[in-house]
Amino acid sequence: MFRNLLRFALLVIVLAAAVAFFMGYRFGGHADRPAERPVATTGTAPEVDTARARAAGAKIGEKVAVGANQAEHALENGALTAKIKAKMALDDSVKALDINVDTADGVVTLTGTVHSEAERTRAVQLARETAGVSSVTDRLTVR
């Protein structure tokens, strides 16, 4: 009995809130108020030079395409460098922290110091075996 009374009271409160919301929205006068800053409706619109606008748009489009192409190359180079560094980090015979890997359009340059000729050979081998590498420049020095 008490639960039914509580449910009924809750239903009445929710319905009253919904009615109050919709009445306030409908009769609140929001739609009837004039704009605080009227839109200019008098005068004439300035002439737009469409040829100039198209030329400017084409120039901007070309710059965006060039920038996107450069960003793509930078991401490819970064991904290739990350792959090589990850291979070196996972290899027990190479001290990856002592080797710097630079990549430019598939050409990888290894610089830094290694502890042995075997480590040098393995680092170069790991770089050469990575997909996307066209050549490896070895500038590693044996300590």
C-alpha positions, 0 to 999 in steps of 0.5 A: 500500500505504501509503495503504491502511494509513493509511486503515485506521488512520484508520478505526479511530481514527474508529470508536474515537472514536465508540464511546468517545463513545457509551459515555461518553454512555450510561454516563456516569450523566448521566440517573441523577443527581438534580437539584441543586435539586429542583422543589417538588412539595408544597403547592398552586399559587396561584389565578390570577385569569384575568379580571385576567390577561386585562385586563392582557393586553388593556391590554398589547396595546393599548399595544403596538399604539399604540407600533407605530402611532407607530413606523410613523408615525415610519418613514414620516416618516423615509423621506419626509425621506430621499427629499427629502434624497436628491433635493436631494443629487442635484440640482446646483442645490440645496445640500442641506447648507444645507436642513433637512427636517422631515416630520410626516404628509406635511407637509414643512417646509423651513428653512435658507438658500439662495443664490438664489431659483432654488435656493429654488424648486427645493428646494420643487419637489423636495419637492412632487414627492415621493410621499407629500407632502401639503403643503410649508411654505417657511421658507427664507431667501435669503442 
